Amino acid sequence: MNKKICIAVAILLTCTSTLSIIHKESNVGATMSTEKITYCFLSYDPNEAWQTYPEGMLCDGENWASTMKNGDVELLTDNILTDNACYNPIGTITKVELETRGYYYWWGDDRDIILRPVFPTADGDNHVFDAPGWSPGSSGWIDITNDTNAPDPWTWTNVITLDCDVEAENKPFGGWFILFCSTVYIRVTYTHNNV
């Protein structure tokens, strides 16, 4: 096997093993395609994390992240696109969304989960997920495309630099609670020419 083929095979094996796109949808028309790709975060800031199992909000989180602290914030960083030199989508981004699952146990009031995109220049808007009590539920897809401080237009570099704060609602007199949150996903919708 010559050297070029070995390198190509090595690159292919590396790309295959590291490519971790969670989900991809396609809608192909005659000249234009719309694609939706879902990513998740790979790391968090240890100085800004929920109390128990903060890694539960990451791609491979096996446990639910949880907190009993009012206003607790976890900063998620480095999404899959950041870490994936093998996957380079081409196209015009039309929508960027966030989604997670969560729930709470309480001995008082309910607790919401707040998802807040973090852009390089400043934070985006607070998006409140009214988490259900006692059993998991989904936030649904939350559109952050036109958030305060969001890039306009979005580029793939903007997706790479996107971080996210996950905040436990602050209710100082609301009684005891445990708030749980699972993997936080990013979904990017984009279009490209088929020609």
Rosetta blueprint (number, residue, H / E / L):
1 M L
2 N L
3 K H
4 K H
5 I H
6 C H
7 I H
8 A H
9 V H
10 A H
11 I H
12 L H
13 L H
14 T H
15 C H
16 T H
17 S H
18 T H
19 L L
20 S L
21 I L
22 I L
23 H E
24 K E
25 E E
26 S E
27 N E
28 V E
29 G L
30 A L
31 T L
32 M E
33 S E
34 T E
35 E E
36 K E
37 I E
38 T E
39 Y E
40 C E
41 F E
42 L E
43 S E
44 Y E
45 D L
46 P L
47 N L
48 E L
49 A L
50 W L
51 Q L
52 T E
53 Y L
54 P H
55 E H
56 G H
57 M H
58 L L
59 C L
60 D L
61 G L
62 E L
63 N L
64 W L
65 A E
66 S E
67 T E
68 M L
69 K L
70 N L
71 G L
72 D L
73 V E
74 E E
75 L E
76 L E
77 T E
78 D E
79 N E
80 I H
81 L H
82 T H
83 D H
84 N L
85 A L
86 C L
87 Y L
88 N L
89 P L
90 I L
91 G L
92 T E
93 I E
94 T E
95 K E
96 V E
97 E E
98 L E
99 E E
100 T L
101 R E
102 G E
103 Y E
104 Y E
105 Y E
106 W E
107 W E
108 G E
109 D L
110 D L
111 R L
112 D L
113 I E
114 I E
115 L E
116 R E
117 P E
118 V E
119 F L
120 P L
121 T L
122 A L
123 D E
124 G L
125 D L
126 N L
127 H E
128 V E
129 F E
130 D L
131 A L
132 P L
133 G E
134 W L
135 S L
136 P L
137 G E
138 S E
139 S L
140 G L
141 W L
142 I E
143 D E
144 I L
145 T L
146 N L
147 D L
148 T L
149 N L
150 A L
151 P L
152 D L
153 P L
154 W L
155 T L
156 W H
157 T H
158 N H
159 V H
160 I H
161 T L
162 L L
163 D E
164 C E
165 D E
166 V E
167 E E
168 A E
169 E L
170 N L
171 K L
172 P L
173 F L
174 G L
175 G E
176 W E
177 F E
178 I E
179 L E
180 F E
181 C E
182 S L
183 T L
184 V L
185 Y E
186 I E
187 R E
188 V E
189 T E
190 Y E
191 T E
192 H E
193 N E
194 N L
195 V L
